Amino acid sequence: MVYQKDSQGWLKTFRHAVDGCLWAFRTQKNFKIHFAVSFLVLILAWWLNIEPAKFLILILAIIFGLTIEMANTAFEKTIDLVTEEYHLDAKIAKDVAAGMMLLTAIGLAILGLLILFL
């Protein structure tokens, strides 16, 4: 197979990425929840006047959590595109993706609590 050079240009591909972020925010309840909680964490961190290095870690953790939420959605949408019928492997893939998000959320919540209150 011969790969063709992407002719869209960086601005158009950037726009597709922004469209994906906006779609996730508009349509995914869990993404909205994570975004809102993240916003509150940043306000709390500012109010507690945490040091800049810890604030940066919080920002990176928030970005990581939102990214994993988007990856989980992408996995689930891809599986839905491949099959509309019940398949055990599709269920396992969706459950593992959801488990990935759950572990990430728990880990980041613990990290956030440690940063904010230690």
Secondary structure, DSSP 8 states (H G I E B T S, - for coil): -------S-HHHHHHHHHHHHHHHHHH-HHHHHHHHHHHHHHHHHHHTT--HHHHHHHHHHHHHHHHHHHHHHHHHHHHHHH-SS--HHHHHHHHHHHHHHHHHHHHHHHHHHHHHH-
